[in-house]
């Protein structure tokens, strides 16, 4: 059985950013240990709320560590440059 992360990577490769759900983009950013329940919870916040979260706020979610939080914040930082 494929992991959520693997499915998300395949979707991103096949459909690109525009055709990939926010949940699966988050799975790619978080990495191989991402769980659908976590990425779904984060995606349910919406892109605007999610982009406002700090590293410390992201780390409060079960399954988000320092590195994953920095990846997410950095992705939004790139989008805003």
PDB file of N, CA, C and O in Angstrom:
ATOM      1  N   UNK A   1       0.840  -1.184   0.000  1.00  0.00           N
ATOM      2  CA  UNK A   1       0.000   0.000   0.000  1.00  0.00           C
ATOM      3  C   UNK A   1       0.888   1.251   0.000  1.00  0.00           C
ATOM      4  O   UNK A   1       1.835   1.354   0.779  1.00  0.00           O
ATOM      5  N   UNK A   2       0.566   2.182  -0.875  1.00  0.00           N
ATOM      6  CA  UNK A   2       1.365   3.400  -0.978  1.00  0.00           C
ATOM      7  C   UNK A   2       1.064   4.349   0.173  1.00  0.00           C
ATOM      8  O   UNK A   2      -0.064   4.444   0.657  1.00  0.00           O
ATOM      9  N   UNK A   3       2.110   5.043   0.591  1.00  0.00           N
ATOM     10  CA  UNK A   3       1.959   6.060   1.629  1.00  0.00           C
ATOM     11  C   UNK A   3       1.333   7.317   1.038  1.00  0.00           C
ATOM     12  O   UNK A   3       1.393   7.561  -0.167  1.00  0.00           O
ATOM     13  N   UNK A   4       0.741   8.091   1.906  1.00  0.00           N
ATOM     14  CA  UNK A   4       0.136   9.370   1.519  1.00  0.00           C
ATOM     15  C   UNK A   4       1.159  10.237   0.789  1.00  0.00           C
ATOM     16  O   UNK A   4       0.839  10.859  -0.225  1.00  0.00           O
ATOM     17  N   UNK A   5       2.360  10.277   1.291  1.00  0.00           N
ATOM     18  CA  UNK A   5       3.443  11.074   0.709  1.00  0.00           C
ATOM     19  C   UNK A   5       3.735  10.643  -0.727  1.00  0.00           C
ATOM     20  O   UNK A   5       3.903  11.486  -1.608  1.00  0.00           O
ATOM     21  N   UNK A   6       3.795   9.333  -0.962  1.00  0.00           N
ATOM     22  CA  UNK A   6       4.091   8.821  -2.301  1.00  0.00           C
ATOM     23  C   UNK A   6       2.989   9.185  -3.292  1.00  0.00           C
ATOM     24  O   UNK A   6       3.266   9.586  -4.422  1.00  0.00           O
ATOM     25  N   UNK A   7       1.752   9.041  -2.861  1.00  0.00           N
ATOM     26  CA  UNK A   7       0.610   9.395  -3.710  1.00  0.00           C
ATOM     27  C   UNK A   7       0.643  10.891  -4.025  1.00  0.00           C
ATOM     28  O   UNK A   7       0.401  11.300  -5.161  1.00  0.00           O
ATOM     29  N   UNK A   8       0.943  11.693  -3.015  1.00  0.00           N
ATOM     30  CA  UNK A   8       1.008  13.147  -3.194  1.00  0.00           C
ATOM     31  C   UNK A   8       2.106  13.527  -4.181  1.00  0.00           C
ATOM     32  O   UNK A   8       1.909  14.408  -5.018  1.00  0.00           O
ATOM     33  N   UNK A   9       3.249  12.877  -4.091  1.00  0.00           N
ATOM     34  CA  UNK A   9       4.348  13.163  -5.018  1.00  0.00           C
ATOM     35  C   UNK A   9       3.961  12.815  -6.449  1.00  0.00           C
ATOM     36  O   UNK A   9       4.263  13.562  -7.380  1.00  0.00           O
ATOM     37  N   UNK A  10       3.292  11.679  -6.622  1.00  0.00           N
ATOM     38  CA  UNK A  10       2.857  11.272  -7.954  1.00  0.00           C
ATOM     39  C   UNK A  10       1.854  12.275  -8.526  1.00  0.00           C
ATOM     40  O   UNK A  10       1.932  12.641  -9.699  1.00  0.00           O
ATOM     41  N   UNK A  11       0.917  12.714  -7.690  1.00  0.00           N
ATOM     42  CA  UNK A  11      -0.081  13.688  -8.137  1.00  0.00           C
ATOM     43  C   UNK A  11       0.594  14.989  -8.563  1.00  0.00           C
ATOM     44  O   UNK A  11       0.246  15.564  -9.595  1.00  0.00           O
ATOM     45  N   UNK A  12       1.551  15.450  -7.776  1.00  0.00           N
ATOM     46  CA  UNK A  12       2.262  16.685  -8.095  1.00  0.00           C
ATOM     47  C   UNK A  12       3.052  16.541  -9.397  1.00  0.00           C
ATOM     48  O   UNK A  12       3.071  17.458 -10.217  1.00  0.00           O
ATOM     49  N   UNK A  13       3.694  15.404  -9.584  1.00  0.00           N
ATOM     50  CA  UNK A  13       4.460  15.167 -10.812  1.00  0.00           C
ATOM     51  C   UNK A  13       3.557  15.131 -12.037  1.00  0.00           C
ATOM     52  O   UNK A  13       3.913  15.658 -13.092  1.00  0.00           O
ATOM     53  N   UNK A  14       2.399  14.515 -11.900  1.00  0.00           N
ATOM     54  CA  UNK A  14       1.491  14.329 -13.031  1.00  0.00           C
ATOM     55  C   UNK A  14       0.681  15.584 -13.346  1.00  0.00           C
ATOM     56  O   UNK A  14       0.554  15.971 -14.508  1.00  0.00           O
ATOM     57  N   UNK A  15       0.133  16.219 -12.306  1.00  0.00           N
ATOM     58  CA  UNK A  15      -0.792  17.338 -12.505  1.00  0.00           C
ATOM     59  C   UNK A  15      -0.175  18.722 -12.291  1.00  0.00           C
ATOM     60  O   UNK A  15      -0.759  19.724 -12.702  1.00  0.00           O
ATOM     61  N   UNK A  16       0.988  18.788 -11.658  1.00  0.00           N
ATOM     62  CA  UNK A  16       1.591  20.078 -11.345  1.00  0.00           C
ATOM     63  C   UNK A  16       0.885  20.750 -10.175  1.00  0.00           C
ATOM     64  O   UNK A  16      -0.056  20.196  -9.607  1.00  0.00           O
ATOM     65  N   UNK A  17       1.341  21.944  -9.819  1.00  0.00           N
ATOM     66  CA  UNK A  17       0.777  22.675  -8.675  1.00  0.00           C
ATOM     67  C   UNK A  17      -0.705  22.960  -8.830  1.00  0.00           C
ATOM     68  O   UNK A  17      -1.475  22.810  -7.881  1.00  0.00           O
ATOM     69  N   UNK A  18      -1.104  23.370 -10.023  1.00  0.00           N
ATOM     70  CA  UNK A  18      -2.494  23.779 -10.242  1.00  0.00           C
ATOM     71  C   UNK A  18      -3.476  22.623 -10.090  1.00  0.00           C
ATOM     72  O   UNK A  18      -4.619  22.831  -9.683  1.00  0.00           O
ATOM     73  N   UNK A  19      -3.042  21.416 -10.412  1.00  0.00           N
ATOM     74  CA  UNK A  19      -3.942  20.272 -10.356  1.00  0.00           C
ATOM     75  C   UNK A  19      -3.788  19.413  -9.122  1.00  0.00           C
ATOM     76  O   UNK A  19      -4.389  18.343  -9.028  1.00  0.00           O
ATOM     77  N   UNK A  20      -2.988  19.871  -8.172  1.00  0.00           N
ATOM     78  CA  UNK A  20      -2.739  19.106  -6.951  1.00  0.00           C
ATOM     79  C   UNK A  20      -3.434  19.785  -5.784  1.00  0.00           C
ATOM     80  O   UNK A  20      -3.378  21.006  -5.640  1.00  0.00           O
ATOM     81  N   UNK A  21      -4.081  18.995  -4.962  1.00  0.00           N
ATOM     82  CA  UNK A  21      -4.800  19.549  -3.812  1.00  0.00           C
ATOM     83  C   UNK A  21      -3.824  20.156  -2.807  1.00  0.00           C
ATOM     84  O   UNK A  21      -2.661  19.758  -2.728  1.00  0.00           O
ATOM     85  N   UNK A  22      -4.314  21.111  -2.054  1.00  0.00           N
ATOM     86  CA  UNK A  22      -3.509  21.707  -0.987  1.00  0.00           C
ATOM     87  C   UNK A  22      -3.059  20.625  -0.014  1.00  0.00           C
ATOM     88  O   UNK A  22      -1.924  20.652   0.463  1.00  0.00           O
ATOM     89  N   UNK A  23      -3.928  19.688   0.278  1.00  0.00           N
ATOM     90  CA  UNK A  23      -3.585  18.599   1.192  1.00  0.00           C
ATOM     91  C   UNK A  23      -2.367  17.825   0.682  1.00  0.00           C
ATOM     92  O   UNK A  23      -1.472  17.502   1.463  1.00  0.00           O
ATOM     93  N   UNK A  24      -2.325  17.530  -0.597  1.00  0.00           N
ATOM     94  CA  UNK A  24      -1.200  16.764  -1.125  1.00  0.00           C
ATOM     95  C   UNK A  24       0.059  17.605  -1.282  1.00  0.00           C
ATOM     96  O   UNK A  24       1.165  17.082  -1.142  1.00  0.00           O
ATOM     97  N   UNK A  25      -0.082  18.885  -1.566  1.00  0.00           N
ATOM     98  CA  UNK A  25       1.099  19.757  -1.592  1.00  0.00           C
ATOM     99  C   UNK A  25       1.719  19.813  -0.194  1.00  0.00           C
ATOM    100  O   UNK A  25       2.942  19.783  -0.052  1.00  0.00           O
ATOM    101  N   UNK A  26       0.885  19.892   0.819  1.00  0.00           N
ATOM    102  CA  UNK A  26       1.383  19.888   2.197  1.00  0.00           C
ATOM    103  C   UNK A  26       2.079  18.571   2.523  1.00  0.00           C
ATOM    104  O   UNK A  26       3.089  18.568   3.227  1.00  0.00           O
ATOM    105  N   UNK A  27       1.558  17.462   2.026  1.00  0.00           N
ATOM    106  CA  UNK A  27       2.192  16.158   2.262  1.00  0.00           C
ATOM    107  C   UNK A  27       3.600  16.132   1.684  1.00  0.00           C
ATOM    108  O   UNK A  27       4.518  15.602   2.310  1.00  0.00           O
ATOM    109  N   UNK A  28       3.777  16.700   0.497  1.00  0.00           N
ATOM    110  CA  UNK A  28       5.103  16.753  -0.119  1.00  0.00           C
ATOM    111  C   UNK A  28       6.036  17.626   0.720  1.00  0.00           C
ATOM    112  O   UNK A  28       7.195  17.268   0.927  1.00  0.00           O
ATOM    113  N   UNK A  29       5.547  18.755   1.199  1.00  0.00           N
ATOM    114  CA  UNK A  29       6.368  19.642   2.027  1.00  0.00           C
ATOM    115  C   UNK A  29       6.744  19.000   3.359  1.00  0.00           C
ATOM    116  O   UNK A  29       7.884  19.117   3.810  1.00  0.00           O
ATOM    117  N   UNK A  30       5.792  18.328   3.983  1.00  0.00           N
ATOM    118  CA  UNK A  30       6.038  17.728   5.299  1.00  0.00           C
ATOM    119  C   UNK A  30       6.988  16.548   5.185  1.00  0.00           C
ATOM    120  O   UNK A  30       7.861  16.367   6.035  1.00  0.00           O
ATOM    121  N   UNK A  31       6.826  15.750   4.149  1.00  0.00           N
ATOM    122  CA  UNK A  31       7.741  14.642   3.924  1.00  0.00           C
ATOM    123  C   UNK A  31       7.114  13.282   4.137  1.00  0.00           C
ATOM    124  O   UNK A  31       5.905  13.171   4.340  1.00  0.00           O
ATOM    125  N   UNK A  32       7.945  12.238   4.091  1.00  0.00           N
ATOM    126  CA  UNK A  32       7.465  10.857   4.120  1.00  0.00           C
ATOM    127  C   UNK A  32       6.627  10.473   5.339  1.00  0.00           C
ATOM    128  O   UNK A  32       5.865   9.509   5.274  1.00  0.00           O
ATOM    129  N   UNK A  33       6.747  11.187   6.419  1.00  0.00           N
ATOM    130  CA  UNK A  33       5.979  10.836   7.622  1.00  0.00           C
ATOM    131  C   UNK A  33       4.625  11.532   7.681  1.00  0.00           C
ATOM    132  O   UNK A  33       3.909  11.418   8.675  1.00  0.00           O
ATOM    133  N   UNK A  34       4.271  12.255   6.615  1.00  0.00           N
ATOM    134  CA  UNK A  34       2.988  12.968   6.621  1.00  0.00           C
ATOM    135  C   UNK A  34       1.828  11.985   6.664  1.00  0.00           C
ATOM    136  O   UNK A  34       1.877  10.920   6.049  1.00  0.00           O
ATOM    137  N   UNK A  35       0.801  12.351   7.388  1.00  0.00           N
ATOM    138  CA  UNK A  35      -0.406  11.535   7.532  1.00  0.00           C
ATOM    139  C   UNK A  35      -1.590  12.297   6.952  1.00  0.00           C
ATOM    140  O   UNK A  35      -1.668  13.517   7.095  1.00  0.00           O
ATOM    141  N   UNK A  36      -2.516  11.591   6.296  1.00  0.00           N
ATOM    142  CA  UNK A  36      -3.683  12.265   5.720  1.00  0.00           C
ATOM    143  C   UNK A  36      -4.481  13.080   6.739  1.00  0.00           C
ATOM    144  O   UNK A  36      -5.011  14.140   6.405  1.00  0.00           O
ATOM    145  N   UNK A  37      -4.568  12.597   7.964  1.00  0.00           N
ATOM    146  CA  UNK A  37      -5.329  13.342   8.978  1.00  0.00           C
ATOM    147  C   UNK A  37      -4.675  14.691   9.272  1.00  0.00           C
ATOM    148  O   UNK A  37      -5.372  15.691   9.443  1.00  0.00           O
ATOM    149  N   UNK A  38      -3.367  14.728   9.331  1.00  0.00           N
ATOM    150  CA  UNK A  38      -2.640  15.971   9.588  1.00  0.00           C
ATOM    151  C   UNK A  38      -2.753  16.929   8.406  1.00  0.00           C
ATOM    152  O   UNK A  38      -3.096  18.098   8.581  1.00  0.00           O
ATOM    153  N   UNK A  39      -2.468  16.436   7.215  1.00  0.00           N
ATOM    154  CA  UNK A  39      -2.509  17.320   6.050  1.00  0.00           C
ATOM    155  C   UNK A  39      -3.932  17.798   5.768  1.00  0.00           C
ATOM    156  O   UNK A  39      -4.134  18.914   5.289  1.00  0.00           O
ATOM    157  N   UNK A  40      -4.904  16.961   6.062  1.00  0.00           N
ATOM    158  CA  UNK A  40      -6.299  17.373   5.912  1.00  0.00           C
ATOM    159  C   UNK A  40      -6.665  18.471   6.892  1.00  0.00           C
ATOM    160  O   UNK A  40      -7.359  19.427   6.545  1.00  0.00           O
ATOM    161  N   UNK A  41      -6.190  18.322   8.126  1.00  0.00           N
ATOM    162  CA  UNK A  41      -6.451  19.336   9.151  1.00  0.00           C
ATOM    163  C   UNK A  41      -5.826  20.672   8.749  1.00  0.00           C
ATOM    164  O   UNK A  41      -6.459  21.721   8.868  1.00  0.00           O
ATOM    165  N   UNK A  42      -4.598  20.628   8.278  1.00  0.00           N
ATOM    166  CA  UNK A  42      -3.922  21.856   7.854  1.00  0.00           C
ATOM    167  C   UNK A  42      -4.613  22.465   6.635  1.00  0.00           C
ATOM    168  O   UNK A  42      -4.834  23.675   6.587  1.00  0.00           O
ATOM    169  N   UNK A  43      -4.951  21.641   5.663  1.00  0.00           N
ATOM    170  CA  UNK A  43      -5.607  22.135   4.448  1.00  0.00           C
ATOM    171  C   UNK A  43      -6.961  22.757   4.761  1.00  0.00           C
ATOM    172  O   UNK A  43      -7.385  23.701   4.093  1.00  0.00           O
ATOM    173  N   UNK A  44      -7.639  22.229   5.777  1.00  0.00           N
ATOM    174  CA  UNK A  44      -8.964  22.757   6.129  1.00  0.00           C
ATOM    175  C   UNK A  44      -8.892  24.192   6.667  1.00  0.00           C
ATOM    176  O   UNK A  44      -9.900  24.898   6.699  1.00  0.00           O
ATOM    177  N   UNK A  45      -7.709  24.612   7.084  1.00  0.00           N
ATOM    178  CA  UNK A  45      -7.529  25.995   7.543  1.00  0.00           C
ATOM    179  C   UNK A  45      -7.639  26.977   6.379  1.00  0.00           C
ATOM    180  O   UNK A  45      -7.993  28.141   6.563  1.00  0.00           O
ATOM    181  N   UNK A  46      -7.333  26.492   5.195  1.00  0.00           N
ATOM    182  CA  UNK A  46      -7.339  27.357   4.016  1.00  0.00           C
ATOM    183  C   UNK A  46      -5.980  27.993   3.813  1.00  0.00           C
ATOM    184  O   UNK A  46      -5.197  28.153   4.750  1.00  0.00           O
ATOM    185  N   UNK A  47      -5.729  28.342   2.601  1.00  0.00           N
ATOM    186  CA  UNK A  47      -4.417  28.867   2.226  1.00  0.00           C
ATOM    187  C   UNK A  47      -4.082  30.177   2.937  1.00  0.00           C
ATOM    188  O   UNK A  47      -2.933  30.386   3.328  1.00  0.00           O
ATOM    189  N   UNK A  48      -5.055  31.053   3.108  1.00  0.00           N
ATOM    190  CA  UNK A  48      -4.785  32.346   3.746  1.00  0.00           C
ATOM    191  C   UNK A  48      -4.417  32.188   5.213  1.00  0.00           C
ATOM    192  O   UNK A  48      -3.440  32.781   5.671  1.00  0.00           O
ATOM    193  N   UNK A  49      -5.179  31.402   5.949  1.00  0.00           N
ATOM    194  CA  UNK A  49      -4.881  31.190   7.377  1.00  0.00           C
ATOM    195  C   UNK A  49      -3.568  30.438   7.534  1.00  0.00           C
ATOM    196  O   UNK A  49      -2.744  30.772   8.385  1.00  0.00           O
ATOM    197  N   UNK A  50      -3.386  29.424   6.707  1.00  0.00           N
ATOM    198  CA  UNK A  50      -2.171  28.616   6.779  1.00  0.00           C
ATOM    199  C   UNK A  50      -0.928  29.471   6.522  1.00  0.00           C
ATOM    200  O   UNK A  50       0.098  29.292   7.177  1.00  0.00           O
ATOM    201  N   UNK A  51      -1.021  30.385   5.584  1.00  0.00           N
ATOM    202  CA  UNK A  51       0.135  31.228   5.251  1.00  0.00           C
ATOM    203  C   UNK A  51       0.478  32.214   6.364  1.00  0.00           C
ATOM    204  O   UNK A  51       1.585  32.753   6.395  1.00  0.00           O
ATOM    205  N   UNK A  52      -0.453  32.450   7.266  1.00  0.00           N
ATOM    206  CA  UNK A  52      -0.211  33.366   8.388  1.00  0.00           C
ATOM    207  C   UNK A  52       0.404  32.680   9.609  1.00  0.00           C
ATOM    208  O   UNK A  52       0.846  33.357  10.538  1.00  0.00           O
ATOM    209  N   UNK A  53       0.437  31.352   9.617  1.00  0.00           N
ATOM    210  CA  UNK A  53       0.941  30.634  10.791  1.00  0.00           C
ATOM    211  C   UNK A  53       2.459  30.741  10.893  1.00  0.00           C
ATOM    212  O   UNK A  53       3.169  30.697   9.888  1.00  0.00           O
ATOM    213  N   UNK A  54       2.933  30.878  12.103  1.00  0.00           N
ATOM    214  CA  UNK A  54       4.374  30.929  12.368  1.00  0.00           C
ATOM    215  C   UNK A  54       4.915  29.509  12.537  1.00  0.00           C
ATOM    216  O   UNK A  54       4.152  28.545  12.612  1.00  0.00           O
ATOM    217  N   UNK A  55       6.213  29.401  12.595  1.00  0.00           N
ATOM    218  CA  UNK A  55       6.849  28.107  12.844  1.00  0.00           C
ATOM    219  C   UNK A  55       6.349  27.536  14.165  1.00  0.00           C
ATOM    220  O   UNK A  55       6.006  26.356  14.242  1.00  0.00           O
ATOM    221  N   UNK A  56       6.309  28.349  15.183  1.00  0.00           N
ATOM    222  CA  UNK A  56       5.858  27.879  16.501  1.00  0.00           C
ATOM    223  C   UNK A  56       4.402  27.425  16.475  1.00  0.00           C
ATOM    224  O   UNK A  56       4.055  26.425  17.103  1.00  0.00           O
ATOM    225  N   UNK A  57       3.554  28.144  15.759  1.00  0.00           N
ATOM    226  CA  UNK A  57       2.143  27.753  15.668  1.00  0.00           C
ATOM    227  C   UNK A  57       1.993  26.432  14.916  1.00  0.00           C
ATOM    228  O   UNK A  57       1.187  25.585  15.300  1.00  0.00           O
ATOM    229  N   UNK A  58       2.759  26.260  13.858  1.00  0.00           N
ATOM    230  CA  UNK A  58       2.695  25.012  13.093  1.00  0.00           C
ATOM    231  C   UNK A  58       3.160  23.823  13.925  1.00  0.00           C
ATOM    232  O   UNK A  58       2.607  22.728  13.812  1.00  0.00           O
ATOM    233  N   UNK A  59       4.170  24.036  14.755  1.00  0.00           N
ATOM    234  CA  UNK A  59       4.700  22.946  15.584  1.00  0.00           C
ATOM    235  C   UNK A  59       3.703  22.450  16.619  1.00  0.00           C
ATOM    236  O   UNK A  59       3.902  21.380  17.195  1.00  0.00           O
ATOM    237  N   UNK A  60       2.652  23.186  16.865  1.00  0.00           N
ATOM    238  CA  UNK A  60       1.623  22.751  17.814  1.00  0.00           C
ATOM    239  C   UNK A  60       0.763  21.628  17.238  1.00  0.00           C
ATOM    240  O   UNK A  60       0.069  20.939  17.984  1.00  0.00           O
ATOM    241  N   UNK A  61       0.802  21.440  15.926  1.00  0.00           N
ATOM    242  CA  UNK A  61       0.051  20.357  15.301  1.00  0.00           C
ATOM    243  C   UNK A  61       0.814  19.048  15.480  1.00  0.00           C
ATOM    244  O   UNK A  61       2.010  18.973  15.197  1.00  0.00           O
ATOM    245  N   UNK A  62       0.119  18.027  15.948  1.00  0.00           N
ATOM    246  CA  UNK A  62       0.714  16.697  16.130  1.00  0.00           C
ATOM    247  C   UNK A  62       1.255  16.206  14.786  1.00  0.00           C
ATOM    248  O   UNK A  62       0.496  16.049  13.830  1.00  0.00           O
ATOM    249  N   UNK A  63       2.563  15.964  14.713  1.00  0.00           N
ATOM    250  CA  UNK A  63       3.175  15.471  13.485  1.00  0.00           C
ATOM    251  C   UNK A  63       3.984  16.515  12.737  1.00  0.00           C
ATOM    252  O   UNK A  63       4.623  16.206  11.732  1.00  0.00           O
ATOM    253  N   UNK A  64       3.960  17.758  13.224  1.00  0.00           N
ATOM    254  CA  UNK A  64       4.757  18.824  12.601  1.00  0.00           C
ATOM    255  C   UNK A  64       5.917  19.158  13.527  1.00  0.00           C
ATOM    256  O   UNK A  64       5.722  19.632  14.647  1.00  0.00           O
ATOM    257  N   UNK A  65       7.110  18.906  13.047  1.00  0.00           N
ATOM    258  CA  UNK A  65       8.305  19.257  13.800  1.00  0.00           C
ATOM    259  C   UNK A  65       8.920  20.536  13.259  1.00  0.00           C
ATOM    260  O   UNK A  65       8.352  21.205  12.396  1.00  0.00           O
ATOM    261  N   UNK A  66      10.068  20.852  13.774  1.00  0.00           N
ATOM    262  CA  UNK A  66      10.777  22.075  13.398  1.00  0.00           C
ATOM    263  C   UNK A  66      11.039  22.148  11.892  1.00  0.00           C
ATOM    264  O   UNK A  66      10.776  23.171  11.260  1.00  0.00           O
ATOM    265  N   UNK A  67      11.554  21.066  11.327  1.00  0.00           N
ATOM    266  CA  UNK A  67      11.922  21.072   9.909  1.00  0.00           C
ATOM    267  C   UNK A  67      10.697  21.221   9.019  1.00  0.00           C
ATOM    268  O   UNK A  67      10.704  22.027   8.089  1.00  0.00           O
ATOM    269  N   UNK A  68       9.651  20.459   9.289  1.00  0.00           N
ATOM    270  CA  UNK A  68       8.427  20.553   8.478  1.00  0.00           C
ATOM    271  C   UNK A  68       7.812  21.945   8.587  1.00  0.00           C
ATOM    272  O   UNK A  68       7.346  22.501   7.592  1.00  0.00           O
ATOM    273  N   UNK A  69       7.809  22.502   9.782  1.00  0.00           N
ATOM    274  CA  UNK A  69       7.262  23.849   9.972  1.00  0.00           C
ATOM    275  C   UNK A  69       8.060  24.870   9.163  1.00  0.00           C
ATOM    276  O   UNK A  69       7.482  25.767   8.549  1.00  0.00           O
ATOM    277  N   UNK A  70       9.370  24.735   9.163  1.00  0.00           N
ATOM    278  CA  UNK A  70      10.213  25.655   8.391  1.00  0.00           C
ATOM    279  C   UNK A  70       9.985  25.489   6.893  1.00  0.00           C
ATOM    280  O   UNK A  70      10.004  26.472   6.152  1.00  0.00           O
ATOM    281  N   UNK A  71       9.771  24.267   6.444  1.00  0.00           N
ATOM    282  CA  UNK A  71       9.491  24.037   5.020  1.00  0.00           C
ATOM    283  C   UNK A  71       8.205  24.742   4.601  1.00  0.00           C
ATOM    284  O   UNK A  71       8.154  25.385   3.553  1.00  0.00           O
ATOM    285  N   UNK A  72       7.174  24.617   5.422  1.00  0.00           N
ATOM    286  CA  UNK A  72       5.882  25.232   5.102  1.00  0.00           C
ATOM    287  C   UNK A  72       6.003  26.752   5.088  1.00  0.00           C
ATOM    288  O   UNK A  72       5.547  27.406   4.150  1.00  0.00           O
ATOM    289  N   UNK A  73       6.614  27.311   6.122  1.00  0.00           N
ATOM    290  CA  UNK A  73       6.788  28.765   6.196  1.00  0.00           C
ATOM    291  C   UNK A  73       7.652  29.256   5.029  1.00  0.00           C
ATOM    292  O   UNK A  73       7.373  30.305   4.450  1.00  0.00           O
ATOM    293  N   UNK A  74       8.681  28.512   4.690  1.00  0.00           N
ATOM    294  CA  UNK A  74       9.553  28.892   3.573  1.00  0.00           C
ATOM    295  C   UNK A  74       8.814  28.865   2.242  1.00  0.00           C
ATOM    296  O   UNK A  74       9.030  29.730   1.393  1.00  0.00           O
ATOM    297  N   UNK A  75       7.952  27.885   2.058  1.00  0.00           N
ATOM    298  CA  UNK A  75       7.172  27.801   0.812  1.00  0.00           C
ATOM    299  C   UNK A  75       6.300  29.040   0.643  1.00  0.00           C
ATOM    300  O   UNK A  75       6.208  29.596  -0.451  1.00  0.00           O
ATOM    301  N   UNK A  76       5.666  29.467   1.721  1.00  0.00           N
ATOM    302  CA  UNK A  76       4.858  30.685   1.638  1.00  0.00           C
ATOM    303  C   UNK A  76       5.737  31.915   1.460  1.00  0.00           C
ATOM    304  O   UNK A  76       5.337  32.875   0.800  1.00  0.00           O
ATOM    305  N   UNK A  77       6.927  31.892   2.041  1.00  0.00           N
ATOM    306  CA  UNK A  77       7.862  32.995   1.845  1.00  0.00           C
ATOM    307  C   UNK A  77       8.275  33.131   0.389  1.00  0.00           C
ATOM    308  O   UNK A  77       8.364  34.244  -0.130  1.00  0.00           O
ATOM    309  N   UNK A  78       8.529  32.007  -0.276  1.00  0.00           N
ATOM    310  CA  UNK A  78       8.864  32.037  -1.701  1.00  0.00           C
ATOM    311  C   UNK A  78       7.715  32.593  -2.528  1.00  0.00           C
ATOM    312  O   UNK A  78       7.924  33.378  -3.454  1.00  0.00           O
ATOM    313  N   UNK A  79       6.518  32.186  -2.191  1.00  0.00           N
ATOM    314  CA  UNK A  79       5.340  32.627  -2.940  1.00  0.00           C
ATOM    315  C   UNK A  79       5.128  34.134  -2.817  1.00  0.00           C
ATOM    316  O   UNK A  79       4.558  34.759  -3.711  1.00  0.00           O
ATOM    317  N   UNK A  80       5.582  34.707  -1.722  1.00  0.00           N
ATOM    318  CA  UNK A  80       5.371  36.139  -1.481  1.00  0.00           C
ATOM    319  C   UNK A  80       6.499  37.024  -2.001  1.00  0.00           C
ATOM    320  O   UNK A  80       6.413  38.250  -1.919  1.00  0.00           O
ATOM    321  N   UNK A  81       7.548  36.418  -2.532  1.00  0.00           N
ATOM    322  CA  UNK A  81       8.670  37.225  -3.054  1.00  0.00           C
ATOM    323  C   UNK A  81       8.420  37.620  -4.477  1.00  0.00           C
ATOM    324  O   UNK A  81       9.248  38.299  -5.084  1.00  0.00           O
TER     325      UNK A  81
END
